[in-house]
Amino acid sequence: MSDPAHIDSLNLPHAHAVTWGVAALPHRGPKRELSTERIVEAAIELADADGLDAVSMGKVAASLGAAPMSLYRYVTGKDDLLLLMFDTASEVTVPGIGSTWRERLREWAMFVRTTYDAHPWLADLPPSSTPTTPNRLAIIEAGLAALEGVRMPDRAKLPTLLLLLGYIGLYAKASSNAAVDDAVRRALPELVTDERFPLLAPAVRAGVFEPADTDADVGFSFGLSRLLDGIDRWLERNEEDDPFVAMPVAIANDKQVREAAKVVEKARTELRQAEAKAADAVAKVVDRLRAAEARAEAVAEREAAKAALKAAKAEAKARK
């Protein structure tokens, strides 16, 4: 166990020192009804109700019936407060009852997701590649426990957990419609045209962006299962990944590259239009052939009917 005195000597930023329990207590004074815990709880309540934009030192103080300046004896400012909120709201306990690594990792992801369900604003504070507070580190620790015994290089375990954490946070944010204007949503079928978005437009007209009546867990579970499938397949393959070379930002921002991309997109659009014309031409030929066949069949039927009638008359005449 780390020596608190040693941790205290590391000169941690105030909010981090609070999360690790080594922050110096504020000076004693009259009416010490406030505490860091109460302030953080009040801020979380505001964020849960109205999002992070609703959190300010003034609003938190007002919800506590205190003067705004009195909060600064416990937190140094809003950035401190946000970090404390992030860590406090990230507390999660994972039972770890799965019998396989996949079951355990799925359970871990589902329990972590509950924190985002309870506090949607967590998705606005994306996890860092280096967690620095106890509760965020405890999430990683629980994830490593889920992967314990898996034939996976240790250097791959943290990236695997960060991949899943990124998915959990991104899905929580991407599946929220809180910031979507209803008028804009209704206009999307008109705005998303076949000319500009030939692949997406039919789906939009079919209502793909309409508020879903189905359980949102279905989409989350589907994505999580596909990620686990990929990890499972990678473990089975047991091969080194191809080296990844990051693309310099200057390439993506280069004017010639952008112009070339526009030319490619224009060519794709023209190709899709040509393919649509070809398909239309084929459909018209098929329709003409079917119409000709139908006319031929109708003529044959009429001729057969005439022949049958003629034969019937001849038979009747012969009987007389």
C-alpha positions in Angstrom: 0.0 0.0 0.0 1.3 3.5 -0.9 2.4 5.7 1.9 -0.1 8.7 2.1 2.7 11.0 3.2 4.7 10.0 0.1 1.7 10.6 -2.2 1.1 13.9 -0.5 4.7 14.9 -1.4 4.1 14.3 -5.1 2.4 17.8 -5.4 -0.7 16.5 -7.2 -3.2 19.0 -8.6 -5.9 19.7 -6.0 -8.7 17.7 -7.6 -6.5 14.7 -8.1 -5.3 15.0 -4.5 -9.0 15.0 -3.4 -9.8 11.8 -5.4 -6.7 10.1 -3.8 -7.7 11.3 -0.3 -4.5 13.3 0.3 -5.9 16.8 -0.2 -5.4 19.3 2.6 -8.6 20.1 4.4 -9.9 23.7 4.1 -9.3 26.0 7.0 -11.9 25.7 9.7 -14.5 28.5 9.8 -18.0 29.3 10.8 -21.0 27.4 9.4 -18.9 24.5 8.0 -22.0 22.8 6.6 -20.4 22.4 3.1 -18.0 19.6 2.1 -16.4 18.5 -1.1 -18.7 15.5 -1.3 -21.8 17.7 -1.0 -20.6 20.0 -3.6 -19.8 17.2 -6.0 -23.1 15.5 -5.4 -25.0 18.8 -6.0 -23.1 19.3 -9.3 -23.8 15.7 -10.4 -27.6 16.2 -9.7 -27.5 19.4 -11.9 -25.7 17.5 -14.7 -28.0 14.5 -14.5 -31.0 16.8 -14.8 -29.9 19.3 -17.4 -26.5 18.3 -18.8 -23.0 19.7 -18.2 -24.0 23.1 -19.5 -26.1 23.5 -16.4 -23.1 23.1 -14.1 -21.5 26.3 -12.9 -20.0 27.3 -9.6 -22.9 29.8 -9.1 -25.6 27.2 -9.8 -24.1 24.6 -7.6 -23.8 27.2 -4.8 -27.4 28.2 -5.3 -28.6 24.6 -5.1 -26.8 24.3 -1.8 -28.0 27.6 -0.5 -24.4 28.9 -0.2 -22.5 31.8 -1.5 -20.5 31.0 -4.7 -17.2 32.1 -3.2 -17.6 29.6 -0.4 -17.2 26.7 -2.8 -13.7 27.8 -3.7 -12.5 26.7 -0.2 -13.2 23.1 -1.4 -12.6 23.1 -5.1 -10.3 25.5 -7.0 -12.7 26.0 -9.9 -14.9 24.4 -12.5 -12.2 22.2 -14.0 -11.5 20.8 -10.5 -15.2 20.2 -10.1 -15.6 18.4 -13.4 -12.8 16.0 -12.6 -14.3 15.2 -9.2 -17.7 14.7 -10.8 -16.1 12.4 -13.5 -14.4 10.3 -10.9 -17.4 10.1 -8.5 -19.9 9.2 -11.2 -17.5 6.5 -12.6 -17.7 4.3 -9.5 -18.8 0.9 -10.6 -18.6 -2.6 -9.1 -18.3 -5.5 -11.5 -19.2 -8.9 -9.9 -17.0 -10.9 -12.3 -19.2 -14.0 -12.5 -18.6 -15.0 -16.1 -16.9 -18.3 -16.7 -15.1 -17.3 -19.9 -13.1 -14.2 -20.8 -15.8 -13.2 -23.3 -18.6 -13.5 -20.7 -16.5 -11.6 -18.1 -15.6 -8.8 -20.6 -19.2 -8.5 -21.7 -20.3 -8.3 -18.1 -17.6 -5.6 -17.4 -18.8 -3.6 -20.4 -22.5 -3.8 -19.4 -21.7 -2.7 -15.9 -19.5 0.2 -17.0 -22.3 1.2 -19.4 -24.7 1.6 -16.4 -22.7 4.6 -15.3 -23.4 6.3 -18.6 -27.1 5.4 -18.4 -27.2 6.9 -14.9 -25.1 10.0 -15.9 -25.4 10.6 -19.7 -23.1 13.7 -19.4 -20.1 11.3 -18.8 -20.0 10.8 -22.6 -19.1 14.5 -22.9 -16.0 13.8 -20.8 -14.2 11.2 -22.9 -11.9 8.8 -21.1 -8.2 9.6 -21.3 -5.7 7.1 -22.5 -4.1 7.5 -19.1 -6.7 7.3 -16.3 -5.5 9.2 -13.3 -8.3 9.0 -10.7 -9.1 6.0 -8.5 -12.5 5.1 -9.9 -11.4 5.3 -13.5 -8.3 3.2 -12.7 -10.6 0.7 -10.8 -12.6 0.3 -14.1 -9.3 -0.7 -15.9 -8.4 -3.0 -13.0 -11.8 -4.8 -13.3 -11.3 -5.1 -17.1 -7.8 -6.6 -16.6 -9.4 -9.1 -14.1 -11.9 -10.1 -16.9 -8.9 -10.7 -19.2 -6.9 -12.6 -16.6 -5.7 -15.9 -18.0 -6.4 -14.9 -21.7 -3.6 -15.7 -24.1 -3.1 -12.1 -25.0 0.1 -10.1 -24.7 0.0 -7.7 -21.7 0.7 -4.8 -24.0 -2.6 -5.6 -25.9 -4.8 -5.7 -22.8 -5.0 -1.9 -22.1 -5.7 -1.0 -25.8 -8.4 -3.6 -25.8 -10.1 -2.1 -22.7 -9.7 1.5 -24.1 -11.3 0.3 -27.4 -14.3 -0.9 -25.4 -14.4 2.1 -23.2 -14.4 4.3 -26.3 -17.2 2.3 -27.8 -19.3 2.6 -24.5 -18.8 6.4 -24.4 -19.3 6.9 -28.1 -22.5 4.8 -28.2 -23.9 6.7 -25.2 -23.3 10.0 -27.0 -24.3 8.8 -30.5 -27.5 7.2 -29.3 -28.7 10.4 -27.5 -31.2 12.6 -29.4 -31.3 15.3 -26.7 -29.6 17.9 -29.0 -31.5 17.0 -32.2 -34.0 19.6 -33.4 -37.3 18.0 -34.3 -37.8 20.3 -37.3 -34.4 19.4 -38.7 -35.1 15.7 -38.2 -38.4 16.0 -40.1 -36.6 17.8 -42.9 -33.9 15.2 -43.3 -35.8 13.1 -45.9 -35.9 16.3 -48.1 -32.3 17.4 -47.3 -30.7 13.9 -47.8 -31.2 13.6 -51.5 -30.4 10.7 -53.8 -28.0 12.9 -55.8 -25.8 13.8 -52.8 -26.3 10.7 -50.6 -27.3 7.8 -52.9 -26.7 5.1 -50.4 -28.1 6.8 -47.3 -31.1 8.6 -48.8 -33.3 5.5 -49.1 -32.7 4.6 -45.5 -33.5 8.1 -44.3 -36.8 8.0 -46.3 -37.5 4.7 -44.6 -37.2 6.3 -41.2 -33.7 5.2 -40.1 -33.2 8.4 -38.1 -36.7 8.4 -36.6 -36.8 8.0 -32.8 -36.5 4.2 -32.2 -39.4 2.4 -30.5 -37.2 -0.6 -30.0 -35.0 -1.2 -26.9 -31.7 0.8 -27.3 -29.9 -2.0 -25.6 -30.3 -4.1 -28.8 -28.0 -1.7 -30.8 -25.5 -1.5 -28.0 -25.4 -5.3 -27.6 -25.0 -5.8 -31.3 -22.0 -3.5 -31.5 -20.4 -5.0 -28.3 -20.8 -8.5 -29.7 -19.1 -7.5 -33.0 -16.2 -6.0 -31.1 -15.8 -9.2 -29.0 -16.1 -11.2 -32.2 -13.1 -9.3 -33.5 -11.1 -9.8 -30.4 -11.9 -13.5 -30.4 -10.9 -13.8 -34.1 -7.6 -12.0 -33.3 -6.9 -14.4 -30.5 -7.6 -17.4 -32.7 -5.3 -16.0 -35.5 -2.4 -15.5 -33.1 -0.5 -13.3 -35.5 1.3 -10.0 -35.1 -0.6 -7.0 -36.4 0.6 -5.2 -39.4 2.6 -2.1 -38.3 0.5 1.0 -38.3 2.0 4.2 -39.7 0.1 7.3 -38.7 -0.8 9.6 -41.6 0.5 13.1 -41.2 -2.3 15.7 -40.7 -0.7 17.8 -43.5 -1.6 15.1 -46.0 -5.3 15.1 -45.1 -5.3 18.9 -45.2 -3.4 19.2 -48.5 -5.3 21.1 -51.1 -4.3 18.7 -53.9 -5.4 15.7 -51.8 -8.8 17.4 -51.1 -9.3 18.2 -54.8 -8.4 14.7 -55.8 -10.9 13.4 -53.3 -13.6 15.6 -54.8 -12.8 14.3 -58.3 -13.1 10.7 -57.0 -16.4 11.5 -55.3 -17.7 13.1 -58.6 -16.6 10.0 -60.5 -18.4 7.8 -58.1 -21.5 9.9 -58.4 -21.4 9.8 -62.2 -20.8 6.0 -62.0 -23.8 5.5 -59.8 -25.9 7.6 -62.2 -24.6 5.6 -65.2 -25.4 2.4 -63.4 -28.8 3.7 -62.6 -29.4 4.5 -66.2 -28.2 1.1 -67.3 -30.4 -0.6 -64.7 -33.4 1.5 -66.0 -32.6 0.6 -69.6 -32.5 -3.1 -68.7 -35.8 -2.8 -66.8 -37.4 -1.1 -69.8 -36.2 -3.9 -72.1 -37.5 -6.5 -69.7 -40.8 -4.7 -69.5 -41.0 -4.6 -73.4 -40.2 -8.3 -73.7 -42.7 -9.2 -71.0 -45.3 -7.1 -72.8 -44.5 -8.7 -76.1 -44.8 -12.2 -74.6 -48.1 -11.2 -73.0 -49.4 -10.0 -76.4 -48.2 -13.2 -78.1 -49.9 -15.3 -75.4 -53.1 -13.3 -75.8 -53.1 -13.8 -79.6 -52.4 -17.5 -79.1 -55.3 -17.8 -76.7 -57.6 -16.0 -79.1 -56.6 -18.2 -82.0 -57.0 -21.3 -79.9 -60.5 -20.1 -78.8 -61.4 -19.5 -82.4 -60.2 -22.9 -83.5 -62.1 -24.5 -80.6 -65.3 -22.7 -81.6 -64.9 -23.6 -85.3 -64.3 -27.2 -84.3 -67.4 -27.2 -82.1 -69.5 -25.8 -84.9 -68.2 -28.4 -87.3 -69.0 -31.2 -84.9 -72.5 -29.9 -84.4 -73.1 -29.7 -88.1 -71.9 -33.2 -88.6 -74.4 -34.5 -86.0 -77.3 -33.1 -87.9 
